[in-house]
């Protein structure tokens, strides 16, 4: 089989199964050599594929939806499933076990500025809860780190952040989790991304990778978070293994990662609907027009 260049969008702990597959040699075991191309800007991962710098990327299906919004004939497709839960949280300075999304009506919320999906999905949750999300007072121009510190210092009511910020601050007693976004149910957050042409020309290699990914996801599901932390620790040299273990314990408990790579349409539909209600897309291209589920069935058999 031909070697594959795999594009990373950016380094994040919620992508742990992707790093575990590489660290455990899951792709090599299936006969395909995969080289990771480091990424720092999430929006550029798909561009690396379109420009031929990578054969495959992983990232948010929202990129494919945006691409099809701009061009209905976009060649981008996604397949496989790994992160099908929303990895973000709302944190506040003090415990608030009775928190409801409608409480945001009287608060200032620091939303994620680095990527748009967290607010798109949260605003739909807020709408469903009975509050007009356009009325929520938001801080939109600060980083998650800045917002988290503002919460801890008492200068911001609530912040939208992901791990490891949550485990760091809660472990220090400087913040508390108020809302878990993954509680809404399956939401398409991370799949493989490639082009229609690559799906044809690299189908054998991609199917081998799916088999390796399936074994990795099963291993993640069957083993304690500490094992995952030890495995992917080299990808996060600045994070102590005990902290990574706390992070993965939280994410595993929320069912953030799928147990196999079959892409649930429900997760796609929830993302598509949220983007539509947020005004990020003006039409819904649908699951069949943006995803190739057949390749997963070819690689692994019927779901």
Secondary structure, DSSP 4 states (H G I P E B T S, - for coil): ---EEEE-SS--GGGHHHHHHHHTTHHHHTT--EEEE--S-GGGHHHHHHTTS-SEEEE-HHHHHHHHHH-TT--EEEEEEEE-S--EEEEESS--TT--GGGGGGSEEE--SS-SHHHHHHHHHHHHHT--GGGSEEE-SS-HHHHHHHHHHTSSSEEEEETTHHHHHHHTTS-EEEEEGGGG-----EEEEEEHHHHHHTHHHHHHHHHHHHHHHHHHHHS-HHHHHHHHGGG-TTS-HHHHHHHHHHHHHTT-B-SSS---HHHHHHHHHHHHHHTS-SS---HHHHB--HHHHHHH---
